[in-house]
Amino acid sequence: MPQLSNSILIKQKALELGFSACGIAHARKLDEEEQRLKNYLENNYHGQMGYMANHFDKRLDPTLLVPGAKSVVVVLLNYFPSQVQSEGVPTISKYAYGKDYHMVIKEKLQQLFDFINREIAPVEGRIFTDSAPVIERAWAVQAGLGWIGKNGLLLNKEYGSFFFIGELIIDLELDYGQPFEKEYCGNCKQCLSACPTNALVKPYTLDARRCISYLTIELKDEIPEGFKPKIMNRAYGCDICQDVCPWNRHPTPHAIHEFQPHPYFLKMTKEDWQNLSKEQFEQLFANSAIKRTGYEKLKRTIGNLFI
């Protein structure tokens, strides 16, 4: 019986750990992303997210993050919930229902990293998930896991776009998959048409300053008056451009117990949200990504929904 390659062993272990998919790309400078990133920053599409302008060279070259890096192991983790909130209540983006994804993915990637060191070869490397200067979606494309949709998100034929992306950048040479070179959006523009704030200024280009996710999470100032009526019932984040995407028409609910919401969360009424106390906030969202925006910001946003 032929011996399995190291790449296959890593992918099998990733699936065993609960990841939805795993691909591997050659670690190199992403020259093709340089002008795109420059244009994005020069247009100030990142708004108050000043960190996006930091470490420009590192964003393009993983060998500046991990000296001697040879491989970028990319994983996807489905987060689509089996149950969603009732209509008419302040809406939380689906990715924030359960435990903070940074914690969950890092724990799983640490297990994958330990497996590689134990079963394959001693390696040096670092774990990343939306927390460092890594162009995650570009690496997922390079690893053959999908294409960039017109909403700017990674799309995968099997999982649509309701998944997190994580990376393990290591100094071990592996077999690399083919970059995903096709795109399957065709003439569809449902995401652009559905965005109530016109944040998708053109296909594949998001002006974060207009995005409901940015306005309800990243923006430190008061939400501009012109946007308040357009965020509708969105209290934290936004899924509109994903909800309307045909590739998300038949989502598969996740099986990750850490992403299960607090039992009380799905039962909350509009009045419960309006009367949410700081103690309740701390209890409900103790390990949630929602803690990042803070109680005061969340309450202020909820107050704007019912003016």
C-alpha positions as CSV (number, residue, x, y, z in Angstrom):
1,M,0.0,0.0,0.0
2,P,1.6,3.3,-1.1
3,Q,2.5,5.8,1.7
4,L,0.3,8.9,1.9
5,S,2.0,12.2,1.2
6,N,2.5,14.7,3.9
7,S,0.0,17.0,2.3
8,I,-2.7,14.4,2.3
9,L,-2.0,13.6,5.9
10,I,-2.3,17.2,6.9
11,K,-5.6,17.6,5.0
12,Q,-7.0,14.5,6.5
13,K,-6.1,15.7,10.0
14,A,-7.6,19.1,9.3
15,L,-10.9,17.4,8.4
16,E,-10.7,15.2,11.5
17,L,-10.3,18.3,13.6
18,G,-13.6,19.6,12.3
19,F,-12.4,22.0,9.5
20,S,-14.7,22.0,6.5
21,A,-11.9,22.1,3.9
22,C,-8.1,22.4,3.7
23,G,-5.8,23.4,0.9
24,I,-2.0,24.1,0.7
25,A,-0.3,26.9,-1.2
26,H,3.3,27.7,-1.9
27,A,4.5,30.5,0.3
28,R,5.6,33.4,-1.9
29,K,5.1,37.1,-2.3
30,L,1.7,37.8,-3.8
31,D,2.8,40.3,-6.4
32,E,-0.6,40.2,-8.1
33,E,-2.2,41.6,-4.9
34,E,0.1,44.6,-4.5
35,Q,-1.7,47.1,-6.8
36,R,-5.1,46.0,-5.6
37,L,-4.1,46.6,-2.0
38,K,-2.5,50.0,-2.9
39,N,-5.7,51.1,-4.6
40,Y,-7.9,50.0,-1.7
41,L,-5.8,52.0,0.8
42,E,-5.4,55.1,-1.5
43,N,-9.2,55.2,-1.8
44,N,-9.4,55.1,2.0
45,Y,-11.9,52.2,1.7
46,H,-10.6,50.9,5.0
47,G,-11.9,53.9,7.0
48,Q,-10.9,53.9,10.6
49,M,-9.3,50.5,10.3
50,G,-5.8,52.0,10.3
51,Y,-4.2,48.6,11.0
52,M,-4.9,47.6,7.4
53,A,-2.4,50.2,6.2
54,N,0.3,48.8,8.5
55,H,2.9,46.1,7.6
56,F,2.2,46.5,3.8
57,D,5.1,44.3,2.8
58,K,4.2,41.6,5.3
59,R,0.7,41.4,4.0
60,L,2.1,40.5,0.6
61,D,4.9,38.2,1.6
62,P,4.5,35.4,4.3
63,T,8.2,34.9,4.5
64,L,8.4,38.2,6.3
65,L,6.0,36.8,8.9
66,V,7.6,33.4,9.2
67,P,11.3,33.3,8.1
68,G,12.0,30.4,5.8
69,A,8.3,29.9,5.2
70,K,7.6,27.4,2.4
71,S,3.9,26.5,2.8
72,V,0.6,28.2,3.6
73,V,-1.9,25.6,5.0
74,V,-5.4,27.2,4.6
75,V,-8.5,25.9,6.4
76,L,-12.2,26.8,6.2
77,L,-14.6,26.4,9.1
78,N,-18.3,26.5,8.5
79,Y,-20.3,28.7,10.9
80,F,-23.8,28.7,9.5
81,P,-26.2,28.1,12.4
82,S,-29.0,25.5,12.5
83,Q,-31.3,28.2,14.0
84,V,-31.4,31.9,13.5
85,Q,-32.9,34.8,15.4
86,S,-36.6,35.7,15.1
87,E,-37.6,38.4,12.6
88,G,-38.0,41.9,13.9
89,V,-35.4,41.8,16.7
90,P,-31.9,43.5,16.6
91,T,-29.9,41.1,14.4
92,I,-26.5,39.8,15.2
93,S,-24.3,38.5,12.3
94,K,-24.4,34.7,12.2
95,Y,-20.6,34.4,12.7
96,A,-20.9,35.9,16.2
97,Y,-23.6,33.6,17.6
98,G,-21.2,31.4,19.6
99,K,-17.7,31.5,20.9
100,D,-15.2,33.9,19.4
101,Y,-13.9,32.3,16.2
102,H,-10.4,33.5,16.9
103,M,-10.2,31.2,19.9
104,V,-11.9,28.2,18.2
105,I,-9.8,28.3,15.0
106,K,-6.5,28.9,16.9
107,E,-7.2,26.0,19.2
108,K,-7.8,23.7,16.2
109,L,-4.8,25.0,14.2
110,Q,-2.6,24.5,17.2
111,Q,-3.7,20.9,17.2
112,L,-2.9,20.6,13.5
113,F,0.5,22.3,14.1
114,D,1.3,19.8,16.9
115,F,0.3,16.9,14.7
116,I,2.7,18.1,11.9
117,N,5.5,18.3,14.5
118,R,4.7,15.0,16.0
119,E,3.8,12.9,13.0
120,I,5.5,14.5,10.0
121,A,8.5,16.6,10.8
122,P,9.7,19.3,13.2
123,V,8.6,22.6,11.8
124,E,8.6,26.3,12.7
125,G,5.6,28.3,11.9
126,R,2.8,30.6,13.0
127,I,-1.0,30.4,13.3
128,F,-3.2,33.1,11.8
129,T,-6.9,33.9,11.6
130,D,-8.1,37.4,10.9
131,S,-5.6,38.8,13.5
132,A,-2.5,39.6,11.6
133,P,-1.4,41.1,8.2
134,V,-2.3,38.1,6.1
135,I,-4.5,38.4,2.9
136,E,-6.5,35.4,3.8
137,R,-8.9,35.2,0.9
138,A,-6.1,35.5,-1.6
139,W,-4.3,32.6,0.1
140,A,-7.5,30.5,0.1
141,V,-7.7,31.1,-3.7
142,Q,-4.1,30.1,-4.1
143,A,-4.8,26.9,-2.1
144,G,-7.6,26.0,-4.5
145,L,-10.5,26.5,-2.0
146,G,-12.6,28.9,-4.0
147,W,-12.9,32.2,-5.8
148,I,-13.5,35.8,-4.8
149,G,-17.1,36.8,-5.3
150,K,-18.5,40.1,-6.3
151,N,-19.2,40.8,-2.6
152,G,-15.5,40.5,-2.0
153,L,-15.9,37.3,0.0
154,L,-14.4,33.9,-0.7
155,L,-17.0,31.6,-2.3
156,N,-16.8,27.8,-2.3
157,K,-19.1,25.6,-4.3
158,E,-19.9,23.4,-1.4
159,Y,-20.0,25.8,1.5
160,G,-21.0,29.1,-0.1
161,S,-19.4,31.9,2.0
162,F,-20.5,31.2,5.6
163,F,-17.1,30.0,6.8
164,F,-14.1,31.4,8.6
165,I,-10.6,31.2,7.1
166,G,-7.4,30.3,9.0
167,E,-3.8,29.8,8.1
168,L,-0.8,27.9,9.3
169,I,2.4,29.2,7.7
170,I,5.2,26.8,8.1
171,D,8.8,26.2,6.9
172,L,8.0,22.7,5.5
173,E,7.9,22.1,1.8
174,L,4.7,20.2,0.8
175,D,2.7,19.3,-2.4
176,Y,0.7,22.3,-3.5
177,G,-2.7,22.4,-5.1
178,Q,-3.6,24.5,-8.1
179,P,-4.9,28.0,-7.5
180,F,-8.6,28.4,-8.1
181,E,-8.6,30.2,-11.5
182,K,-12.3,30.2,-12.4
183,E,-15.1,32.3,-10.9
184,Y,-18.7,31.2,-10.8
185,C,-20.6,34.5,-10.2
186,G,-21.4,34.9,-13.9
187,N,-23.8,37.8,-14.5
188,C,-25.3,37.7,-11.0
189,K,-25.2,41.0,-9.1
190,Q,-27.6,40.2,-6.3
191,C,-25.2,41.1,-3.6
192,L,-24.6,44.6,-5.1
193,S,-28.3,45.2,-5.6
194,A,-29.2,44.0,-2.0
195,C,-26.7,46.1,-0.1
196,P,-28.8,48.9,1.5
197,T,-25.9,51.3,2.0
198,N,-24.3,50.7,-1.5
199,A,-21.1,49.6,0.2
200,L,-20.2,47.4,-2.8
201,V,-19.2,50.3,-5.0
202,K,-18.5,48.0,-7.9
203,P,-18.1,44.2,-8.3
204,Y,-15.3,42.9,-6.0
205,T,-14.8,46.2,-4.3
206,L,-16.2,47.1,-0.8
207,D,-16.0,50.5,0.6
208,A,-15.9,49.6,4.3
209,R,-17.0,53.1,5.4
210,R,-20.4,52.4,4.0
211,C,-20.7,48.7,5.1
212,I,-23.1,47.9,8.0
213,S,-20.6,45.6,9.6
214,Y,-18.1,48.5,9.7
215,L,-20.7,51.0,11.0
216,T,-21.9,48.7,13.8
217,I,-18.5,47.2,14.8
218,E,-15.4,49.1,13.7
219,L,-16.6,52.7,13.6
220,K,-15.8,54.4,16.9
221,D,-17.9,57.5,16.2
222,E,-21.6,57.8,16.1
223,I,-23.2,56.2,13.0
224,P,-23.8,59.0,10.5
225,E,-27.4,60.2,10.3
226,G,-27.7,59.2,6.6
227,F,-26.9,55.6,7.4
228,K,-29.1,55.1,10.5
229,P,-32.3,54.3,8.6
230,K,-30.4,52.0,6.2
231,I,-29.0,49.6,8.7
232,M,-32.5,48.4,9.4
233,N,-32.5,46.0,12.3
234,R,-28.7,45.2,12.2
235,A,-27.2,45.6,15.6
236,Y,-23.9,43.8,15.1
237,G,-22.5,43.0,11.7
238,C,-24.4,42.2,8.5
239,D,-25.1,39.1,6.4
240,I,-27.2,40.6,3.6
241,C,-24.8,40.2,0.8
242,Q,-24.3,36.6,1.9
243,D,-28.0,35.8,2.5
244,V,-28.9,36.8,-1.1
245,C,-26.0,34.9,-2.8
246,P,-27.2,32.0,-4.8
247,W,-24.2,30.0,-3.6
248,N,-25.7,30.2,-0.1
249,R,-29.1,29.0,-1.2
250,H,-28.8,25.6,0.6
251,P,-26.4,26.1,3.5
252,T,-25.2,23.2,5.6
253,P,-25.5,23.9,9.3
254,H,-22.2,23.6,11.2
255,A,-21.5,20.9,13.7
256,I,-19.1,22.9,15.9
257,H,-20.4,22.9,19.5
258,E,-18.4,26.0,20.4
259,F,-20.4,28.0,17.8
260,Q,-23.7,27.1,19.5
261,P,-25.3,30.3,21.0
262,H,-26.3,30.8,24.6
263,P,-29.8,29.2,25.0
264,Y,-31.4,32.5,25.9
265,F,-29.9,34.3,22.9
266,L,-32.3,32.9,20.3
267,K,-35.3,33.6,22.5
268,M,-34.6,37.3,23.0
269,T,-37.4,39.7,22.0
270,K,-37.1,43.2,20.8
271,E,-37.8,44.4,24.3
272,D,-35.2,42.0,25.8
273,W,-32.6,43.6,23.5
274,Q,-33.7,47.1,24.3
275,N,-33.5,46.4,28.0
276,L,-30.2,44.5,27.9
277,S,-28.2,45.2,31.0
278,K,-24.4,45.2,31.2
279,E,-24.5,42.1,33.4
280,Q,-26.7,40.3,30.9
281,F,-24.3,41.4,28.1
282,E,-21.3,40.0,30.0
283,Q,-23.2,36.7,30.7
284,L,-24.5,36.2,27.2
285,F,-21.3,37.2,25.3
286,A,-18.6,36.2,27.7
287,N,-16.5,34.4,25.0
288,S,-18.1,36.0,22.0
289,A,-16.6,38.3,19.3
290,I,-19.4,40.7,20.2
291,K,-17.4,41.7,23.3
292,R,-15.0,43.4,21.0
293,T,-17.5,46.2,20.1
294,G,-18.4,46.6,23.8
295,Y,-21.7,47.0,25.7
296,E,-22.0,50.8,25.1
297,K,-21.5,50.6,21.4
298,L,-24.0,47.7,21.0
299,K,-26.6,49.6,23.1
300,R,-26.1,52.8,21.2
301,T,-26.6,50.9,17.9
302,I,-29.8,49.2,19.2
303,G,-31.1,52.5,20.3
304,N,-30.7,53.8,16.7
305,L,-32.8,51.0,15.4
306,F,-36.0,52.1,17.1
307,I,-35.8,55.9,16.7
